[in-house]
Amino acid sequence: MDIQIIEQIKEKLQVVINCLQIDDEIMWLKYHIEMFGKKLQAKKDKE
């Protein structure tokens, strides 16, 4: 389950990075994906 979630996030982040039109909604999405990634990393670091 966790692997599927991470793969979906990677795909979405790649779409955001490749998008030529950076608007507020995309920046909001990118920010939240990055924050989620940081939370996942912090959880892994604790283990």
mmCIF entry with sequence, helices, sheets and N, C-alpha, C, O atoms, coordinates in Angstrom:
data_MODEL
# 
_entry.id   MODEL 
# 
_entity.id                         1 
_entity.type                       polymer 
_entity.pdbx_number_of_molecules   1 
# 
_entity_poly.entity_id                      1 
_entity_poly.type                           'polypeptide(L)' 
_entity_poly.nstd_linkage                   no 
_entity_poly.nstd_monomer                   no 
_entity_poly.pdbx_seq_one_letter_code       MDIQIIEQIKEKLQVVINCLQIDDEIMWLKYHIEMFGKKLQAKKDKE 
_entity_poly.pdbx_seq_one_letter_code_can   MDIQIIEQIKEKLQVVINCLQIDDEIMWLKYHIEMFGKKLQAKKDKE 
_entity_poly.pdbx_strand_id                 A 
# 
loop_
_entity_poly_seq.entity_id 
_entity_poly_seq.num 
_entity_poly_seq.mon_id 
_entity_poly_seq.hetero 
1 1  MET n 
1 2  ASP n 
1 3  ILE n 
1 4  GLN n 
1 5  ILE n 
1 6  ILE n 
1 7  GLU n 
1 8  GLN n 
1 9  ILE n 
1 10 LYS n 
1 11 GLU n 
1 12 LYS n 
1 13 LEU n 
1 14 GLN n 
1 15 VAL n 
1 16 VAL n 
1 17 ILE n 
1 18 ASN n 
1 19 CYS n 
1 20 LEU n 
1 21 GLN n 
1 22 ILE n 
1 23 ASP n 
1 24 ASP n 
1 25 GLU n 
1 26 ILE n 
1 27 MET n 
1 28 TRP n 
1 29 LEU n 
1 30 LYS n 
1 31 TYR n 
1 32 HIS n 
1 33 ILE n 
1 34 GLU n 
1 35 MET n 
1 36 PHE n 
1 37 GLY n 
1 38 LYS n 
1 39 LYS n 
1 40 LEU n 
1 41 GLN n 
1 42 ALA n 
1 43 LYS n 
1 44 LYS n 
1 45 ASP n 
1 46 LYS n 
1 47 GLU n 
# 
_struct_asym.id          A 
_struct_asym.entity_id   1 
# 
loop_
_struct_conf.conf_type_id 
_struct_conf.id 
_struct_conf.pdbx_PDB_helix_id 
_struct_conf.beg_label_comp_id 
_struct_conf.beg_label_asym_id 
_struct_conf.beg_label_seq_id 
_struct_conf.pdbx_beg_PDB_ins_code 
_struct_conf.end_label_comp_id 
_struct_conf.end_label_asym_id 
_struct_conf.end_label_seq_id 
_struct_conf.pdbx_end_PDB_ins_code 
_struct_conf.beg_auth_comp_id 
_struct_conf.beg_auth_asym_id 
_struct_conf.beg_auth_seq_id 
_struct_conf.end_auth_comp_id 
_struct_conf.end_auth_asym_id 
_struct_conf.end_auth_seq_id 
_struct_conf.pdbx_PDB_helix_class 
_struct_conf.details 
_struct_conf.pdbx_PDB_helix_length 
HELX_P HELX_P1 AA1 ASP A 2  ? ASN A 18 ? ASP A 2  ASN A 18 1 ? 17 
HELX_P HELX_P2 AA2 ASP A 24 ? LYS A 46 ? ASP A 24 LYS A 46 1 ? 23 
# 
_struct_conf_type.id          HELX_P 
_struct_conf_type.criteria    ? 
_struct_conf_type.reference   ? 
# 
loop_
_atom_site.group_PDB 
_atom_site.id 
_atom_site.type_symbol 
_atom_site.label_atom_id 
_atom_site.label_alt_id 
_atom_site.label_comp_id 
_atom_site.label_asym_id 
_atom_site.label_entity_id 
_atom_site.label_seq_id 
_atom_site.pdbx_PDB_ins_code 
_atom_site.Cartn_x 
_atom_site.Cartn_y 
_atom_site.Cartn_z 
_atom_site.occupancy 
_atom_site.B_iso_or_equiv 
_atom_site.pdbx_formal_charge 
_atom_site.auth_seq_id 
_atom_site.auth_comp_id 
_atom_site.auth_asym_id 
_atom_site.auth_atom_id 
_atom_site.pdbx_PDB_model_num 
ATOM 1   N N  . MET A 1 1  ? 0.831  -1.206 0.000   1.00 0.00 ? 1  MET A N  1 
ATOM 2   C CA . MET A 1 1  ? 0.000  0.000  0.000   1.00 0.00 ? 1  MET A CA 1 
ATOM 3   C C  . MET A 1 1  ? 0.865  1.255  0.000   1.00 0.00 ? 1  MET A C  1 
ATOM 4   O O  . MET A 1 1  ? 0.635  2.164  -0.798  1.00 0.00 ? 1  MET A O  1 
ATOM 5   N N  . ASP A 1 2  ? 1.860  1.315  0.888   1.00 0.00 ? 2  ASP A N  1 
ATOM 6   C CA . ASP A 1 2  ? 2.734  2.484  0.957   1.00 0.00 ? 2  ASP A CA 1 
ATOM 7   C C  . ASP A 1 2  ? 3.479  2.718  -0.349  1.00 0.00 ? 2  ASP A C  1 
ATOM 8   O O  . ASP A 1 2  ? 3.668  3.860  -0.766  1.00 0.00 ? 2  ASP A O  1 
ATOM 9   N N  . ILE A 1 3  ? 3.903  1.632  -0.994  1.00 0.00 ? 3  ILE A N  1 
ATOM 10  C CA . ILE A 1 3  ? 4.650  1.756  -2.251  1.00 0.00 ? 3  ILE A CA 1 
ATOM 11  C C  . ILE A 1 3  ? 3.758  2.374  -3.321  1.00 0.00 ? 3  ILE A C  1 
ATOM 12  O O  . ILE A 1 3  ? 4.212  3.222  -4.089  1.00 0.00 ? 3  ILE A O  1 
ATOM 13  N N  . GLN A 1 4  ? 2.503  1.961  -3.380  1.00 0.00 ? 4  GLN A N  1 
ATOM 14  C CA . GLN A 1 4  ? 1.575  2.531  -4.369  1.00 0.00 ? 4  GLN A CA 1 
ATOM 15  C C  . GLN A 1 4  ? 1.405  4.030  -4.145  1.00 0.00 ? 4  GLN A C  1 
ATOM 16  O O  . GLN A 1 4  ? 1.419  4.807  -5.100  1.00 0.00 ? 4  GLN A O  1 
ATOM 17  N N  . ILE A 1 5  ? 1.247  4.437  -2.895  1.00 0.00 ? 5  ILE A N  1 
ATOM 18  C CA . ILE A 1 5  ? 1.057  5.851  -2.576  1.00 0.00 ? 5  ILE A CA 1 
ATOM 19  C C  . ILE A 1 5  ? 2.284  6.646  -3.011  1.00 0.00 ? 5  ILE A C  1 
ATOM 20  O O  . ILE A 1 5  ? 2.154  7.700  -3.634  1.00 0.00 ? 5  ILE A O  1 
ATOM 21  N N  . ILE A 1 6  ? 3.465  6.146  -2.687  1.00 0.00 ? 6  ILE A N  1 
ATOM 22  C CA . ILE A 1 6  ? 4.706  6.843  -3.047  1.00 0.00 ? 6  ILE A CA 1 
ATOM 23  C C  . ILE A 1 6  ? 4.839  6.951  -4.561  1.00 0.00 ? 6  ILE A C  1 
ATOM 24  O O  . ILE A 1 6  ? 5.239  7.998  -5.071  1.00 0.00 ? 6  ILE A O  1 
ATOM 25  N N  . GLU A 1 7  ? 4.509  5.883  -5.289  1.00 0.00 ? 7  GLU A N  1 
ATOM 26  C CA . GLU A 1 7  ? 4.597  5.925  -6.753  1.00 0.00 ? 7  GLU A CA 1 
ATOM 27  C C  . GLU A 1 7  ? 3.634  6.964  -7.326  1.00 0.00 ? 7  GLU A C  1 
ATOM 28  O O  . GLU A 1 7  ? 3.985  7.692  -8.255  1.00 0.00 ? 7  GLU A O  1 
ATOM 29  N N  . GLN A 1 8  ? 2.422  7.034  -6.773  1.00 0.00 ? 8  GLN A N  1 
ATOM 30  C CA . GLN A 1 8  ? 1.443  8.018  -7.244  1.00 0.00 ? 8  GLN A CA 1 
ATOM 31  C C  . GLN A 1 8  ? 1.950  9.427  -6.993  1.00 0.00 ? 8  GLN A C  1 
ATOM 32  O O  . GLN A 1 8  ? 1.791  10.306 -7.840  1.00 0.00 ? 8  GLN A O  1 
ATOM 33  N N  . ILE A 1 9  ? 2.557  9.647  -5.837  1.00 0.00 ? 9  ILE A N  1 
ATOM 34  C CA . ILE A 1 9  ? 3.093  10.971 -5.498  1.00 0.00 ? 9  ILE A CA 1 
ATOM 35  C C  . ILE A 1 9  ? 4.218  11.337 -6.461  1.00 0.00 ? 9  ILE A C  1 
ATOM 36  O O  . ILE A 1 9  ? 4.287  12.475 -6.924  1.00 0.00 ? 9  ILE A O  1 
ATOM 37  N N  . LYS A 1 10 ? 5.093  10.394 -6.764  1.00 0.00 ? 10 LYS A N  1 
ATOM 38  C CA . LYS A 1 10 ? 6.192  10.658 -7.691  1.00 0.00 ? 10 LYS A CA 1 
ATOM 39  C C  . LYS A 1 10 ? 5.636  11.078 -9.054  1.00 0.00 ? 10 LYS A C  1 
ATOM 40  O O  . LYS A 1 10 ? 6.133  12.026 -9.663  1.00 0.00 ? 10 LYS A O  1 
ATOM 41  N N  . GLU A 1 11 ? 4.613  10.377 -9.527  1.00 0.00 ? 11 GLU A N  1 
ATOM 42  C CA . GLU A 1 11 ? 4.019  10.704 -10.824 1.00 0.00 ? 11 GLU A CA 1 
ATOM 43  C C  . GLU A 1 11 ? 3.401  12.100 -10.801 1.00 0.00 ? 11 GLU A C  1 
ATOM 44  O O  . GLU A 1 11 ? 3.593  12.879 -11.734 1.00 0.00 ? 11 GLU A O  1 
ATOM 45  N N  . LYS A 1 12 ? 2.659  12.419 -9.738  1.00 0.00 ? 12 LYS A N  1 
ATOM 46  C CA . LYS A 1 12 ? 2.026  13.731 -9.637  1.00 0.00 ? 12 LYS A CA 1 
ATOM 47  C C  . LYS A 1 12 ? 3.065  14.835 -9.553  1.00 0.00 ? 12 LYS A C  1 
ATOM 48  O O  . LYS A 1 12 ? 2.913  15.876 -10.191 1.00 0.00 ? 12 LYS A O  1 
ATOM 49  N N  . LEU A 1 13 ? 4.116  14.623 -8.777  1.00 0.00 ? 13 LEU A N  1 
ATOM 50  C CA . LEU A 1 13 ? 5.168  15.629 -8.635  1.00 0.00 ? 13 LEU A CA 1 
ATOM 51  C C  . LEU A 1 13 ? 5.866  15.851 -9.973  1.00 0.00 ? 13 LEU A C  1 
ATOM 52  O O  . LEU A 1 13 ? 6.209  16.983 -10.314 1.00 0.00 ? 13 LEU A O  1 
ATOM 53  N N  . GLN A 1 14 ? 6.078  14.775 -10.730 1.00 0.00 ? 14 GLN A N  1 
ATOM 54  C CA . GLN A 1 14 ? 6.711  14.892 -12.044 1.00 0.00 ? 14 GLN A CA 1 
ATOM 55  C C  . GLN A 1 14 ? 5.848  15.740 -12.965 1.00 0.00 ? 14 GLN A C  1 
ATOM 56  O O  . GLN A 1 14 ? 6.370  16.553 -13.728 1.00 0.00 ? 14 GLN A O  1 
ATOM 57  N N  . VAL A 1 15 ? 4.532  15.559 -12.902 1.00 0.00 ? 15 VAL A N  1 
ATOM 58  C CA . VAL A 1 15 ? 3.603  16.366 -13.705 1.00 0.00 ? 15 VAL A CA 1 
ATOM 59  C C  . VAL A 1 15 ? 3.726  17.838 -13.327 1.00 0.00 ? 15 VAL A C  1 
ATOM 60  O O  . VAL A 1 15 ? 3.769  18.707 -14.198 1.00 0.00 ? 15 VAL A O  1 
ATOM 61  N N  . VAL A 1 16 ? 3.781  18.111 -12.032 1.00 0.00 ? 16 VAL A N  1 
ATOM 62  C CA . VAL A 1 16 ? 3.899  19.492 -11.548 1.00 0.00 ? 16 VAL A CA 1 
ATOM 63  C C  . VAL A 1 16 ? 5.206  20.112 -12.035 1.00 0.00 ? 16 VAL A C  1 
ATOM 64  O O  . VAL A 1 16 ? 5.221  21.247 -12.513 1.00 0.00 ? 16 VAL A O  1 
ATOM 65  N N  . ILE A 1 17 ? 6.287  19.373 -11.914 1.00 0.00 ? 17 ILE A N  1 
ATOM 66  C CA . ILE A 1 17 ? 7.602  19.886 -12.313 1.00 0.00 ? 17 ILE A CA 1 
ATOM 67  C C  . ILE A 1 17 ? 7.631  20.167 -13.819 1.00 0.00 ? 17 ILE A C  1 
ATOM 68  O O  . ILE A 1 17 ? 8.218  21.157 -14.256 1.00 0.00 ? 17 ILE A O  1 
ATOM 69  N N  . ASN A 1 18 ? 7.003  19.305 -14.602 1.00 0.00 ? 18 ASN A N  1 
ATOM 70  C CA . ASN A 1 18 ? 7.032  19.445 -16.057 1.00 0.00 ? 18 ASN A CA 1 
ATOM 71  C C  . ASN A 1 18 ? 6.013  20.444 -16.594 1.00 0.00 ? 18 ASN A C  1 
ATOM 72  O O  . ASN A 1 18 ? 6.051  20.798 -17.772 1.00 0.00 ? 18 ASN A O  1 
ATOM 73  N N  . CYS A 1 19 ? 5.126  20.888 -15.756 1.00 0.00 ? 19 CYS A N  1 
ATOM 74  C CA . CYS A 1 19 ? 4.064  21.779 -16.219 1.00 0.00 ? 19 CYS A CA 1 
ATOM 75  C C  . CYS A 1 19 ? 4.647  23.150 -16.588 1.00 0.00 ? 19 CYS A C  1 
ATOM 76  O O  . CYS A 1 19 ? 5.418  23.727 -15.822 1.00 0.00 ? 19 CYS A O  1 
ATOM 77  N N  . LEU A 1 20 ? 4.285  23.647 -17.725 1.00 0.00 ? 20 LEU A N  1 
ATOM 78  C CA . LEU A 1 20 ? 4.810  24.936 -18.189 1.00 0.00 ? 20 LEU A CA 1 
ATOM 79  C C  . LEU A 1 20 ? 4.056  26.115 -17.599 1.00 0.00 ? 20 LEU A C  1 
ATOM 80  O O  . LEU A 1 20 ? 4.600  27.215 -17.509 1.00 0.00 ? 20 LEU A O  1 
ATOM 81  N N  . GLN A 1 21 ? 2.815  25.900 -17.199 1.00 0.00 ? 21 GLN A N  1 
ATOM 82  C CA . GLN A 1 21 ? 2.019  26.973 -16.627 1.00 0.00 ? 21 GLN A CA 1 
ATOM 83  C C  . GLN A 1 21 ? 2.007  26.814 -15.112 1.00 0.00 ? 21 GLN A C  1 
ATOM 84  O O  . GLN A 1 21 ? 1.249  26.012 -14.568 1.00 0.00 ? 21 GLN A O  1 
ATOM 85  N N  . ILE A 1 22 ? 2.843  27.576 -14.447 1.00 0.00 ? 22 ILE A N  1 
ATOM 86  C CA . ILE A 1 22 ? 2.887  27.512 -12.994 1.00 0.00 ? 22 ILE A CA 1 
ATOM 87  C C  . ILE A 1 22 ? 1.901  28.545 -12.456 1.00 0.00 ? 22 ILE A C  1 
ATOM 88  O O  . ILE A 1 22 ? 2.123  29.750 -12.574 1.00 0.00 ? 22 ILE A O  1 
ATOM 89  N N  . ASP A 1 23 ? 0.832  28.068 -11.876 1.00 0.00 ? 23 ASP A N  1 
ATOM 90  C CA . ASP A 1 23 ? -0.127 28.989 -11.270 1.00 0.00 ? 23 ASP A CA 1 
ATOM 91  C C  . ASP A 1 23 ? -0.279 28.641 -9.784  1.00 0.00 ? 23 ASP A C  1 
ATOM 92  O O  . ASP A 1 23 ? 0.351  27.708 -9.286  1.00 0.00 ? 23 ASP A O  1 
ATOM 93  N N  . ASP A 1 24 ? -1.104 29.387 -9.105  1.00 0.00 ? 24 ASP A N  1 
ATOM 94  C CA . ASP A 1 24 ? -1.236 29.213 -7.656  1.00 0.00 ? 24 ASP A CA 1 
ATOM 95  C C  . ASP A 1 24 ? -1.672 27.801 -7.276  1.00 0.00 ? 24 ASP A C  1 
ATOM 96  O O  . ASP A 1 24 ? -1.185 27.248 -6.290  1.00 0.00 ? 24 ASP A O  1 
ATOM 97  N N  . GLU A 1 25 ? -2.579 27.220 -8.044  1.00 0.00 ? 25 GLU A N  1 
ATOM 98  C CA . GLU A 1 25 ? -3.082 25.883 -7.721  1.00 0.00 ? 25 GLU A CA 1 
ATOM 99  C C  . GLU A 1 25 ? -1.968 24.840 -7.836  1.00 0.00 ? 25 GLU A C  1 
ATOM 100 O O  . GLU A 1 25 ? -1.855 23.951 -6.993  1.00 0.00 ? 25 GLU A O  1 
ATOM 101 N N  . ILE A 1 26 ? -1.158 24.953 -8.871  1.00 0.00 ? 26 ILE A N  1 
ATOM 102 C CA . ILE A 1 26 ? -0.052 24.012 -9.068  1.00 0.00 ? 26 ILE A CA 1 
ATOM 103 C C  . ILE A 1 26 ? 0.990  24.189 -7.968  1.00 0.00 ? 26 ILE A C  1 
ATOM 104 O O  . ILE A 1 26 ? 1.518  23.207 -7.448  1.00 0.00 ? 26 ILE A O  1 
ATOM 105 N N  . MET A 1 27 ? 1.286  25.441 -7.614  1.00 0.00 ? 27 MET A N  1 
ATOM 106 C CA . MET A 1 27 ? 2.253  25.690 -6.540  1.00 0.00 ? 27 MET A CA 1 
ATOM 107 C C  . MET A 1 27 ? 1.736  25.133 -5.215  1.00 0.00 ? 27 MET A C  1 
ATOM 108 O O  . MET A 1 27 ? 2.507  24.592 -4.422  1.00 0.00 ? 27 MET A O  1 
ATOM 109 N N  . TRP A 1 28 ? 0.426  25.268 -4.975  1.00 0.00 ? 28 TRP A N  1 
ATOM 110 C CA . TRP A 1 28 ? -0.191 24.719 -3.763  1.00 0.00 ? 28 TRP A CA 1 
ATOM 111 C C  . TRP A 1 28 ? -0.032 23.199 -3.754  1.00 0.00 ? 28 TRP A C  1 
ATOM 112 O O  . TRP A 1 28 ? 0.351  22.618 -2.738  1.00 0.00 ? 28 TRP A O  1 
ATOM 113 N N  . LEU A 1 29 ? -0.324 22.558 -4.883  1.00 0.00 ? 29 LEU A N  1 
ATOM 114 C CA . LEU A 1 29 ? -0.214 21.104 -4.988  1.00 0.00 ? 29 LEU A CA 1 
ATOM 115 C C  . LEU A 1 29 ? 1.230  20.656 -4.773  1.00 0.00 ? 29 LEU A C  1 
ATOM 116 O O  . LEU A 1 29 ? 1.486  19.702 -4.037  1.00 0.00 ? 29 LEU A O  1 
ATOM 117 N N  . LYS A 1 30 ? 2.173  21.345 -5.417  1.00 0.00 ? 30 LYS A N  1 
ATOM 118 C CA . LYS A 1 30 ? 3.587  21.004 -5.288  1.00 0.00 ? 30 LYS A CA 1 
ATOM 119 C C  . LYS A 1 30 ? 4.031  21.128 -3.827  1.00 0.00 ? 30 LYS A C  1 
ATOM 120 O O  . LYS A 1 30 ? 4.736  20.260 -3.312  1.00 0.00 ? 30 LYS A O  1 
ATOM 121 N N  . TYR A 1 31 ? 3.622  22.194 -3.176  1.00 0.00 ? 31 TYR A N  1 
ATOM 122 C CA . TYR A 1 31 ? 3.986  22.413 -1.774  1.00 0.00 ? 31 TYR A CA 1 
ATOM 123 C C  . TYR A 1 31 ? 3.487  21.271 -0.897  1.00 0.00 ? 31 TYR A C  1 
ATOM 124 O O  . TYR A 1 31 ? 4.230  20.755 -0.062  1.00 0.00 ? 31 TYR A O  1 
ATOM 125 N N  . HIS A 1 32 ? 2.224  20.875 -1.084  1.00 0.00 ? 32 HIS A N  1 
ATOM 126 C CA . HIS A 1 32 ? 1.637  19.822 -0.242  1.00 0.00 ? 32 HIS A CA 1 
ATOM 127 C C  . HIS A 1 32 ? 2.265  18.461 -0.529  1.00 0.00 ? 32 HIS A C  1 
ATOM 128 O O  . HIS A 1 32 ? 2.434  17.654 0.386   1.00 0.00 ? 32 HIS A O  1 
ATOM 129 N N  . ILE A 1 33 ? 2.605  18.202 -1.770  1.00 0.00 ? 33 ILE A N  1 
ATOM 130 C CA . ILE A 1 33 ? 3.285  16.945 -2.098  1.00 0.00 ? 33 ILE A CA 1 
ATOM 131 C C  . ILE A 1 33 ? 4.660  16.913 -1.431  1.00 0.00 ? 33 ILE A C  1 
ATOM 132 O O  . ILE A 1 33 ? 5.064  15.893 -0.872  1.00 0.00 ? 33 ILE A O  1 
ATOM 133 N N  . GLU A 1 34 ? 5.375  18.044 -1.497  1.00 0.00 ? 34 GLU A N  1 
ATOM 134 C CA . GLU A 1 34 ? 6.701  18.105 -0.875  1.00 0.00 ? 34 GLU A CA 1 
ATOM 135 C C  . GLU A 1 34 ? 6.604  17.941 0.641   1.00 0.00 ? 34 GLU A C  1 
ATOM 136 O O  . GLU A 1 34 ? 7.427  17.246 1.237   1.00 0.00 ? 34 GLU A O  1 
ATOM 137 N N  . MET A 1 35 ? 5.613  18.570 1.274   1.00 0.00 ? 35 MET A N  1 
ATOM 138 C CA . MET A 1 35 ? 5.440  18.451 2.721   1.00 0.00 ? 35 MET A CA 1 
ATOM 139 C C  . MET A 1 35 ? 5.140  17.001 3.102   1.00 0.00 ? 35 MET A C  1 
ATOM 140 O O  . MET A 1 35 ? 5.658  16.492 4.096   1.00 0.00 ? 35 MET A O  1 
ATOM 141 N N  . PHE A 1 36 ? 4.297  16.341 2.298   1.00 0.00 ? 36 PHE A N  1 
ATOM 142 C CA . PHE A 1 36 ? 3.958  14.947 2.554   1.00 0.00 ? 36 PHE A CA 1 
ATOM 143 C C  . PHE A 1 36 ? 5.216  14.083 2.430   1.00 0.00 ? 36 PHE A C  1 
ATOM 144 O O  . PHE A 1 36 ? 5.434  13.174 3.232   1.00 0.00 ? 36 PHE A O  1 
ATOM 145 N N  . GLY A 1 37 ? 6.045  14.376 1.415   1.00 0.00 ? 37 GLY A N  1 
ATOM 146 C CA . GLY A 1 37 ? 7.293  13.649 1.222   1.00 0.00 ? 37 GLY A CA 1 
ATOM 147 C C  . GLY A 1 37 ? 8.220  13.817 2.410   1.00 0.00 ? 37 GLY A C  1 
ATOM 148 O O  . GLY A 1 37 ? 8.862  12.860 2.843   1.00 0.00 ? 37 GLY A O  1 
ATOM 149 N N  . LYS A 1 38 ? 8.291  15.032 2.939   1.00 0.00 ? 38 LYS A N  1 
ATOM 150 C CA . LYS A 1 38 ? 9.145  15.291 4.099   1.00 0.00 ? 38 LYS A CA 1 
ATOM 151 C C  . LYS A 1 38 ? 8.646  14.534 5.323   1.00 0.00 ? 38 LYS A C  1 
ATOM 152 O O  . LYS A 1 38 ? 9.447  14.032 6.112   1.00 0.00 ? 38 LYS A O  1 
ATOM 153 N N  . LYS A 1 39 ? 7.323  14.450 5.488   1.00 0.00 ? 39 LYS A N  1 
ATOM 154 C CA . LYS A 1 39 ? 6.751  13.703 6.613   1.00 0.00 ? 39 LYS A CA 1 
ATOM 155 C C  . LYS A 1 39 ? 7.074  12.222 6.484   1.00 0.00 ? 39 LYS A C  1 
ATOM 156 O O  . LYS A 1 39 ? 7.404  11.565 7.472   1.00 0.00 ? 39 LYS A O  1 
ATOM 157 N N  . LEU A 1 40 ? 6.978  11.695 5.260   1.00 0.00 ? 40 LEU A N  1 
ATOM 158 C CA . LEU A 1 40 ? 7.311  10.286 5.032   1.00 0.00 ? 40 LEU A CA 1 
ATOM 159 C C  . LEU A 1 40 ? 8.785  10.033 5.364   1.00 0.00 ? 40 LEU A C  1 
ATOM 160 O O  . LEU A 1 40 ? 9.125  9.036  6.001   1.00 0.00 ? 40 LEU A O  1 
ATOM 161 N N  . GLN A 1 41 ? 9.652  10.945 4.923   1.00 0.00 ? 41 GLN A N  1 
ATOM 162 C CA . GLN A 1 41 ? 11.084 10.780 5.182   1.00 0.00 ? 41 GLN A CA 1 
ATOM 163 C C  . GLN A 1 41 ? 11.376 10.829 6.668   1.00 0.00 ? 41 GLN A C  1 
ATOM 164 O O  . GLN A 1 41 ? 12.179 10.041 7.169   1.00 0.00 ? 41 GLN A O  1 
ATOM 165 N N  . ALA A 1 42 ? 10.731 11.751 7.386   1.00 0.00 ? 42 ALA A N  1 
ATOM 166 C CA . ALA A 1 42 ? 10.944 11.872 8.822   1.00 0.00 ? 42 ALA A CA 1 
ATOM 167 C C  . ALA A 1 42 ? 10.496 10.590 9.533   1.00 0.00 ? 42 ALA A C  1 
ATOM 168 O O  . ALA A 1 42 ? 11.134 10.142 10.485  1.00 0.00 ? 42 ALA A O  1 
ATOM 169 N N  . LYS A 1 43 ? 9.402  10.016 9.060   1.00 0.00 ? 43 LYS A N  1 
ATOM 170 C CA . LYS A 1 43 ? 8.908  8.766  9.642   1.00 0.00 ? 43 LYS A CA 1 
ATOM 171 C C  . LYS A 1 43 ? 9.913  7.640  9.409   1.00 0.00 ? 43 LYS A C  1 
ATOM 172 O O  . LYS A 1 43 ? 10.171 6.841  10.309  1.00 0.00 ? 43 LYS A O  1 
ATOM 173 N N  . LYS A 1 44 ? 10.478 7.575  8.211   1.00 0.00 ? 44 LYS A N  1 
ATOM 174 C CA . LYS A 1 44 ? 11.488 6.545  7.901   1.00 0.00 ? 44 LYS A CA 1 
ATOM 175 C C  . LYS A 1 44 ? 12.734 6.740  8.753   1.00 0.00 ? 44 LYS A C  1 
ATOM 176 O O  . LYS A 1 44 ? 13.318 5.769  9.235   1.00 0.00 ? 44 LYS A O  1 
ATOM 177 N N  . ASP A 1 45 ? 13.148 8.006  8.941   1.00 0.00 ? 45 ASP A N  1 
ATOM 178 C CA . ASP A 1 45 ? 14.347 8.298  9.726   1.00 0.00 ? 45 ASP A CA 1 
ATOM 179 C C  . ASP A 1 45 ? 14.215 7.860  11.184  1.00 0.00 ? 45 ASP A C  1 
ATOM 180 O O  . ASP A 1 45 ? 15.204 7.491  11.817  1.00 0.00 ? 45 ASP A O  1 
ATOM 181 N N  . LYS A 1 46 ? 12.991 7.900  11.712  1.00 0.00 ? 46 LYS A N  1 
ATOM 182 C CA . LYS A 1 46 ? 12.758 7.495  13.100  1.00 0.00 ? 46 LYS A CA 1 
ATOM 183 C C  . LYS A 1 46 ? 12.908 5.991  13.279  1.00 0.00 ? 46 LYS A C  1 
ATOM 184 O O  . LYS A 1 46 ? 13.276 5.525  14.358  1.00 0.00 ? 46 LYS A O  1 
ATOM 185 N N  . GLU A 1 47 ? 12.626 5.235  12.231  1.00 0.00 ? 47 GLU A N  1 
ATOM 186 C CA . GLU A 1 47 ? 12.645 3.768  12.344  1.00 0.00 ? 47 GLU A CA 1 
ATOM 187 C C  . GLU A 1 47 ? 14.039 3.201  12.459  1.00 0.00 ? 47 GLU A C  1 
ATOM 188 O O  . GLU A 1 47 ? 14.204 1.986  12.561  1.00 0.00 ? 47 GLU A O  1 
# 
